[in-house]
């Protein structure tokens, strides 16, 4: 039986090395690459086409959730399990929208991690026990948009944006260029452009001009 081909992504070296060692010792997973950023995760997923990516969520630059969305758009067959040091409702919501296949707390046991990997490889969704209750509470009941909002054709609320996207949107409203935004947030211009495109997509905006107008209206709402 062939091993599962994986990429491990975490910007904390010791954590990343620990996950890699654990999976190698299992004899069930082949580590293709271990990287420390969302940008590298996207590039490596395209280059190596792994079976699965184990992805940290909170990283400098492109977050794990943003990287998951990119990977799923380019290679939907690749499975992604998000790993987090906390069980966070916002992370779970955003992860589900990004197309994640699983979500585990980093405190999970090695047996649980391997169980999650095998489950998602069979096409199932897998959530750690400390995540499951939040998933069912928040996503199985009462979270659909109201009918009158849909009928009015209103844009999706800005709450669908990630924290980093909110920061980028606020700086756009201040009239800053992509380069200036990148310098202020310590990310590349390419990453800023990626965030901008994601914001436009989420808000249903077709041009930069519409995005700037939206940002300004949000910053200075009509009284």
C-alpha positions in Angstrom: 0.0 0.0 0.0 1.5 3.3 -1.1 2.1 6.0 1.6 0.2 9.2 1.8 2.2 12.1 0.3 2.1 15.2 2.5 3.3 18.8 2.9 3.6 20.2 6.4 3.2 24.0 6.8 4.0 25.8 10.1 6.0 29.0 10.8 7.3 27.6 14.1 10.3 25.4 13.4 10.0 23.1 16.4 6.3 22.5 15.8 6.9 21.8 12.1 9.8 19.4 12.8 7.7 17.7 15.5 4.8 17.0 13.1 7.3 15.8 10.4 9.0 13.4 12.8 5.7 12.1 14.1 4.4 11.3 10.6 7.7 9.8 9.4 7.8 7.5 12.4 4.3 6.3 11.6 5.5 4.8 8.3 2.2 5.8 6.7 3.0 9.3 5.4 5.7 10.5 3.0 6.8 14.1 3.7 7.4 15.8 0.4 8.2 19.2 1.8 7.9 21.2 5.1 7.6 24.9 4.7 7.0 27.9 7.0 4.6 30.2 5.0 1.3 30.2 3.2 2.9 31.5 0.1 5.4 28.5 0.0 2.5 26.1 0.7 0.7 27.3 -2.4 3.8 27.1 -4.5 4.8 23.6 -3.2 1.2 22.3 -3.6 1.3 23.3 -7.2 4.7 21.8 -7.8 4.4 18.5 -5.9 0.6 17.8 -6.0 0.6 16.2 -2.6 -2.3 14.1 -1.3 -2.7 16.2 1.7 -1.4 19.5 3.3 -1.2 19.9 7.1 -1.6 23.7 7.5 -1.0 26.0 10.4 -3.5 28.8 10.4 -1.8 31.9 12.0 1.3 32.8 10.0 3.0 36.0 8.8 1.9 37.0 5.3 -0.6 34.7 3.8 -2.6 32.9 6.5 -3.2 29.2 6.4 -6.9 29.8 5.6 -6.0 32.0 2.6 -3.4 29.4 1.4 -6.1 26.7 1.7 -8.4 28.7 -0.5 -5.7 29.1 -3.1 -4.7 25.4 -3.0 -8.3 24.3 -3.3 -9.0 26.6 -6.2 -6.0 25.3 -8.1 -6.0 21.7 -7.0 -9.4 20.8 -5.5 -8.3 17.1 -5.1 -5.7 18.0 -2.5 -6.9 17.5 1.0 -6.1 20.2 3.7 -6.3 19.8 7.4 -6.0 23.1 9.3 -4.0 23.0 12.6 -4.5 25.6 15.3 -3.3 26.2 18.9 -6.9 27.3 19.7 -10.4 26.3 18.8 -11.8 29.5 17.3 -15.2 29.9 15.8 -14.1 32.5 13.3 -11.2 30.2 12.2 -13.7 27.4 11.7 -16.1 29.5 9.7 -13.4 30.9 7.5 -11.8 27.4 7.1 -15.1 25.9 5.9 -15.5 28.7 3.4 -11.9 28.1 2.2 -12.7 24.4 1.5 -10.8 22.8 4.4 -11.2 19.0 4.9 -10.4 19.0 8.6 -9.5 21.0 11.7 -7.4 19.9 14.6 -6.1 21.5 17.7 -2.3 21.3 17.9 -2.6 19.6 21.2 -4.2 16.5 19.5 -2.5 13.1 19.9 -0.5 11.5 17.2 -3.2 8.8 16.9 -5.9 11.4 16.3 -3.8 13.2 13.7 -3.3 10.0 11.8 -7.0 9.2 12.1 -7.8 12.6 10.7 -5.5 12.1 7.8 -7.0 8.7 6.9 -10.5 10.1 7.2 -10.1 13.0 4.9 -8.2 10.8 2.4 -11.5 8.8 2.2 -13.4 11.9 1.3 -14.7 12.6 4.8 -14.6 15.8 6.9 -12.8 15.5 10.2 -12.9 17.7 13.2 -11.2 17.2 16.6 -13.5 16.5 19.5 -13.0 20.0 20.9 -14.1 21.4 17.5 -17.1 19.3 16.9 -19.5 21.0 19.3 -18.7 24.4 17.8 -19.2 23.1 14.3 -22.6 21.7 15.0 -23.7 24.7 17.1 -22.7 27.3 14.5 -23.1 25.6 11.2 -25.9 23.1 11.6 -28.5 25.7 12.8 -29.6 29.2 12.0 -26.7 30.6 10.1 -28.3 31.0 6.7 -28.8 34.5 5.4 -32.2 36.0 5.9 -34.6 35.7 2.9 -35.2 39.5 2.8 -31.4 40.1 2.5 -31.1 37.7 -0.4 -34.2 39.3 -2.1 -32.7 42.7 -1.8 -29.5 41.5 -3.5 -27.4 42.9 -0.8 -23.6 42.4 -0.9 -22.1 39.9 1.5 -21.3 41.6 4.8 -17.7 42.6 5.5 -17.7 40.1 8.4 -16.9 37.5 5.8 -13.4 39.0 5.5 -10.4 37.7 7.4 -8.7 39.9 9.9 -5.8 40.6 7.4 -8.3 41.4 4.6 -10.0 43.9 7.0 -6.6 45.5 7.6 -6.0 45.8 3.9 -9.4 47.2 3.2 -8.9 49.9 6.0 -5.6 50.9 4.4 -7.2 51.1 1.0 -9.8 53.5 2.5 -6.9 55.6 3.6 -5.7 55.9 0.0 -2.5 53.9 0.5 -0.9 52.2 -2.5 -0.3 48.4 -2.6 3.4 49.0 -1.9 2.6 51.2 1.1 0.1 48.6 2.5 2.7 45.9 2.1 5.3 47.9 4.0 2.9 48.7 6.8 1.7 45.1 7.2 5.2 43.6 6.5 3.9 41.5 3.5 4.8 41.5 -0.2 3.1 43.6 -2.8 2.0 40.3 -4.4 0.3 39.2 -1.2 -1.4 42.5 -0.9 -2.7 42.1 -4.4 -3.9 38.6 -3.5 -5.8 40.0 -0.5 -7.3 42.7 -2.6 -8.6 40.2 -5.2 -10.0 38.0 -2.4 -11.8 41.0 -0.9 -13.3 42.0 -4.3 -14.5 38.4 -4.8 -16.0 38.1 -1.4 -17.8 41.4 -1.6 -18.9 40.9 -5.2 -17.0 43.8 -6.6 -15.7 43.7 -10.1 -13.1 46.4 -10.2 -10.6 48.3 -8.1 -12.7 51.5 -8.4 -15.7 49.7 -6.9 -13.5 48.4 -4.1 -12.1 51.8 -3.3 -15.6 53.3 -3.3 -16.8 50.5 -1.0 -13.9 51.1 1.4 -14.5 54.8 1.5 -18.3 54.4 2.1 -17.5 51.9 4.9 -15.1 54.3 6.5 -17.4 57.3 6.2 -21.0 56.0 6.1 -23.7 58.4 5.2 -25.5 59.8 8.2 
